[in-house]
């Protein structure tokens, strides 16, 4: 696996692949890779001739009271994991490469409407920073396809909308959530959990499963949300939201026949904020 930090070397390598008619798959990450990230690499490998992964902890998508400074930076371990998954190129840029005028002075990309709810409401500016860095990375890599995990469901929808609105010639591929044996969605932030918190964390997934059961049994979606919220509070969580939404635009359910729904949860357990979701169809 080749590792590059500057844009010129990245583009030169990809230009060489293109000259041979090879397709490029891309997996952008913030590093501290786990088995879930590795599954994204495998999916990209199955769908493209060459695979690029980026590792970059993006400062513009963290709020002032969030965990940017303590976010795990494990580039050596990440490089070894990517090599094991037969990634072809690791792009590990410095902040100045992606933000030549500094993060505070960057051009910001805003995707309207879908970014104002849920994560957007609880993390102001998060999606502006995320969309900006992903667009910058897309411009540098110019992949044929890019793979994103379904665990960050709203992020996935934001990127899909950005790609369509800006007419970017990139196929966005959704990868299923990878879970531990007890149901907890894999996340780099899981390592913040104490042993006792880790034992309780799978309660989020079991709550999502119960939401699907109640909805299938004919209960109103508002009642299902309220019951799930109360269940998490009783278990010691502090939920930011526990909702049922339309799969496509994350609007509240309309009740139309054939409408596809998803349940989404964001909740704090101790000092750790966990998110998860479950398709309900």
C-alpha positions as CSV (number, residue, x, y, z in Angstrom):
1,X,0.0,0.0,0.0
2,X,1.2,3.5,-0.9
3,X,0.9,6.3,1.6
4,X,0.8,9.9,0.5
5,X,0.2,13.2,2.3
6,X,0.1,15.8,-0.4
7,X,-2.4,16.3,-3.2
8,X,0.1,16.2,-6.1
9,X,1.3,12.7,-5.2
10,X,-2.3,11.5,-4.7
11,X,-3.4,12.8,-8.1
12,X,-0.3,11.5,-9.8
13,X,-1.0,7.9,-8.6
14,X,-4.7,8.1,-9.5
15,X,-3.9,9.5,-12.9
16,X,-1.7,6.5,-13.5
17,X,-4.5,4.1,-12.6
18,X,-6.9,6.0,-14.8
19,X,-4.5,5.8,-17.8
20,X,-4.8,2.0,-17.5
21,X,-8.6,2.2,-17.4
22,X,-8.9,1.2,-13.8
23,X,-11.8,2.3,-11.6
24,X,-11.3,3.9,-8.2
25,X,-13.3,3.3,-5.0
26,X,-12.9,5.6,-2.0
27,X,-13.5,5.3,1.7
28,X,-13.1,8.5,3.7
29,X,-12.4,8.0,7.4
30,X,-11.3,9.8,10.5
31,X,-9.0,6.9,11.4
32,X,-8.9,4.8,14.6
33,X,-10.2,2.1,12.3
34,X,-12.2,-0.9,13.5
35,X,-13.9,-3.9,11.9
36,X,-16.7,-1.7,10.6
37,X,-14.3,0.5,8.6
38,X,-12.6,-2.6,7.3
39,X,-15.9,-3.9,6.0
40,X,-16.2,-0.6,4.0
41,X,-12.7,-1.3,2.4
42,X,-13.8,-4.8,1.5
43,X,-17.0,-3.4,-0.2
44,X,-15.0,-0.9,-2.1
45,X,-12.5,-3.6,-3.1
46,X,-15.3,-5.7,-4.5
47,X,-16.7,-2.9,-6.6
48,X,-13.6,-1.1,-7.9
49,X,-10.2,-2.0,-9.3
50,X,-8.3,0.3,-6.9
51,X,-9.2,1.5,-3.4
52,X,-8.2,4.7,-1.8
53,X,-8.8,5.4,1.9
54,X,-8.3,8.7,3.7
55,X,-7.5,9.3,7.3
56,X,-8.2,12.8,8.5
57,X,-9.7,14.1,11.7
58,X,-11.6,17.0,10.3
59,X,-11.7,20.0,12.6
60,X,-14.6,21.8,11.0
61,X,-17.1,19.1,11.9
62,X,-16.5,19.2,15.6
63,X,-18.3,21.7,17.9
64,X,-16.5,23.8,20.6
65,X,-17.5,21.3,23.3
66,X,-17.0,18.1,21.4
67,X,-14.1,15.6,21.4
68,X,-11.8,16.9,18.6
69,X,-8.7,17.1,20.8
70,X,-9.2,13.6,22.4
71,X,-10.4,11.9,19.2
72,X,-8.1,8.9,18.9
73,X,-5.3,9.3,16.3
74,X,-3.8,5.9,15.5
75,X,-2.2,6.3,12.0
76,X,0.3,3.5,12.3
77,X,-2.3,1.0,13.4
78,X,-4.7,2.3,10.7
79,X,-2.1,1.8,8.1
80,X,-1.5,-1.8,9.1
81,X,-5.2,-2.5,9.1
82,X,-5.6,-1.0,5.6
83,X,-2.7,-3.0,4.3
84,X,-4.3,-6.1,5.6
85,X,-7.5,-5.3,3.7
86,X,-5.5,-4.7,0.5
87,X,-6.2,-1.0,0.3
88,X,-4.1,0.4,-2.5
89,X,-3.5,3.9,-1.3
90,X,-3.7,5.7,2.0
91,X,-4.2,9.5,1.8
92,X,-3.3,11.0,5.2
93,X,-3.2,14.8,4.6
94,X,-2.2,17.5,7.0
95,X,-4.8,20.2,8.0
96,X,-3.0,22.7,5.7
97,X,-3.5,20.4,2.7
98,X,-7.3,20.5,3.0
99,X,-7.6,23.9,4.5
100,X,-4.9,26.1,2.9
101,X,-6.3,29.3,4.5
102,X,-7.0,27.6,7.8
103,X,-10.2,25.9,9.0
104,X,-11.7,29.1,10.3
105,X,-11.3,30.8,6.9
106,X,-12.4,27.9,4.6
107,X,-15.2,28.0,2.1
108,X,-18.1,26.1,3.7
109,X,-20.6,24.0,1.9
110,X,-24.1,23.9,3.3
111,X,-26.7,21.3,2.4
112,X,-30.1,22.8,3.3
113,X,-33.1,21.3,5.1
114,X,-31.9,17.7,5.8
115,X,-29.0,19.1,7.9
116,X,-31.2,21.2,10.3
117,X,-32.8,18.3,12.1
118,X,-31.6,15.5,14.4
119,X,-27.8,15.5,14.4
120,X,-27.9,19.0,12.8
121,X,-30.0,20.4,15.6
122,X,-27.9,18.9,18.3
123,X,-24.5,19.6,16.6
124,X,-24.8,23.0,14.9
125,X,-22.3,23.3,12.0
126,X,-21.4,19.6,12.1
127,X,-22.9,18.8,8.7
128,X,-21.4,22.0,7.1
129,X,-18.0,20.8,8.1
130,X,-18.6,17.2,7.1
131,X,-20.0,18.1,3.7
132,X,-17.1,20.5,3.1
133,X,-14.4,18.1,3.8
134,X,-16.1,15.2,1.9
135,X,-16.5,17.5,-1.1
136,X,-12.8,18.5,-0.9
137,X,-11.8,14.9,-0.7
138,X,-14.0,14.0,-3.6
139,X,-12.4,16.7,-5.7
140,X,-8.9,15.4,-4.8
141,X,-9.6,11.7,-5.3
142,X,-12.3,11.9,-8.0
143,X,-13.5,8.4,-7.4
144,X,-16.0,6.4,-9.3
145,X,-17.6,5.3,-6.1
146,X,-17.4,6.1,-2.4
147,X,-18.5,3.9,0.4
148,X,-20.1,5.1,3.6
149,X,-21.5,3.2,6.6
150,X,-25.2,3.2,7.3
151,X,-24.6,3.8,11.1
152,X,-24.2,7.5,10.3
153,X,-27.6,7.4,8.5
154,X,-28.2,11.1,8.3
155,X,-24.6,11.7,7.1
156,X,-25.2,9.2,4.3
157,X,-28.4,11.0,3.2
158,X,-26.6,14.4,3.3
159,X,-23.8,13.1,1.1
160,X,-26.2,11.5,-1.3
161,X,-28.0,14.8,-1.7
162,X,-24.8,16.8,-2.0
163,X,-23.6,14.5,-4.8
164,X,-26.8,14.8,-6.7
165,X,-27.2,18.5,-6.2
166,X,-23.6,19.3,-7.4
167,X,-23.8,16.7,-10.2
168,X,-20.7,14.9,-9.0
169,X,-20.0,11.8,-11.1
170,X,-19.7,9.6,-8.0
171,X,-21.8,6.6,-7.0
172,X,-22.5,6.6,-3.2
173,X,-22.5,3.1,-1.8
174,X,-24.2,2.3,1.5
175,X,-22.6,-0.3,3.7
176,X,-24.6,-2.1,6.4
177,X,-24.0,-1.5,10.1
178,X,-21.4,-3.9,11.6
179,X,-22.3,-4.9,15.2
180,X,-20.6,-6.6,18.1
181,X,-22.1,-9.9,19.2
182,X,-24.3,-8.2,21.7
183,X,-25.7,-5.8,19.1
184,X,-23.7,-2.6,19.8
185,X,-22.9,-0.8,16.6
186,X,-19.2,-0.6,16.1
187,X,-17.8,2.9,16.6
188,X,-14.4,4.5,17.5
189,X,-16.2,6.2,20.4
190,X,-17.1,2.9,22.0
191,X,-13.6,2.8,23.6
192,X,-14.6,5.9,25.7
193,X,-17.2,3.6,27.6
194,X,-16.3,2.3,31.0
195,X,-16.8,-1.5,31.4
196,X,-20.1,-0.9,33.2
197,X,-21.3,1.5,30.4
198,X,-20.1,-0.9,27.8
199,X,-22.3,-3.6,29.3
200,X,-25.4,-1.3,29.1
201,X,-24.7,0.2,25.6
202,X,-26.4,-2.6,23.6
203,X,-29.6,-1.4,25.2
204,X,-29.8,1.1,22.3
205,X,-30.0,-1.7,19.8
206,X,-32.6,-3.7,21.8
207,X,-34.7,-0.5,22.0
208,X,-34.5,-0.1,18.2
209,X,-35.7,-3.7,17.8
210,X,-38.6,-3.1,20.2
211,X,-39.5,0.0,18.2
212,X,-39.8,-2.1,15.1
213,X,-41.9,-4.7,16.9
214,X,-44.3,-2.1,18.3
215,X,-44.7,-0.4,15.0
216,X,-45.4,-3.8,13.3
217,X,-48.0,-4.5,16.0
218,X,-49.9,-1.4,14.9
219,X,-48.9,1.2,17.5
220,X,-48.8,4.8,16.4
221,X,-45.3,6.0,15.6
222,X,-45.6,8.9,18.1
223,X,-46.4,6.4,20.9
224,X,-43.5,4.2,19.8
225,X,-41.1,7.1,20.0
226,X,-42.3,8.0,23.5
227,X,-42.1,4.5,24.8
228,X,-38.5,4.1,23.5
229,X,-37.4,7.4,24.9
230,X,-38.7,6.4,28.3
231,X,-37.1,3.0,28.1
232,X,-33.7,4.5,27.5
233,X,-34.1,7.1,30.3
234,X,-34.9,4.3,32.7
235,X,-31.8,2.5,31.6
236,X,-29.6,5.5,32.5
237,X,-29.2,7.1,29.0
238,X,-29.7,10.7,28.3
239,X,-31.3,10.7,24.8
240,X,-30.9,13.6,22.4
241,X,-33.5,12.1,20.1
242,X,-35.4,8.8,19.6
243,X,-37.4,9.1,16.4
244,X,-39.1,7.3,13.5
245,X,-38.5,9.0,10.2
246,X,-39.0,8.6,6.4
247,X,-36.0,6.8,5.0
248,X,-35.4,9.2,2.1
249,X,-35.7,12.7,3.6
250,X,-35.9,12.0,7.3
251,X,-39.2,13.8,7.6
252,X,-41.8,12.7,10.1
253,X,-43.9,9.7,8.8
254,X,-46.7,10.7,6.5
255,X,-48.7,7.5,6.8
256,X,-48.7,6.9,3.0
257,X,-48.9,3.3,1.8
258,X,-45.5,1.9,1.1
259,X,-43.6,4.5,3.0
260,X,-40.2,3.2,4.2
261,X,-39.2,4.2,7.7
262,X,-36.1,4.2,9.9
263,X,-35.7,4.5,13.6
264,X,-32.8,6.7,14.8
265,X,-31.4,7.2,18.3
266,X,-28.7,9.5,19.7
267,X,-28.1,9.2,23.4
268,X,-25.4,9.9,25.9
269,X,-24.2,7.2,28.3
270,X,-21.9,8.8,30.8
271,X,-19.7,11.2,28.8
272,X,-20.0,9.2,25.6
273,X,-22.5,10.0,22.8
274,X,-23.7,7.0,20.9
275,X,-25.8,6.9,17.7
276,X,-27.6,4.0,16.0
277,X,-30.5,3.3,13.7
278,X,-32.6,0.5,12.3
279,X,-34.5,0.2,9.0
280,X,-38.1,-0.7,9.9
281,X,-39.3,-2.2,6.6
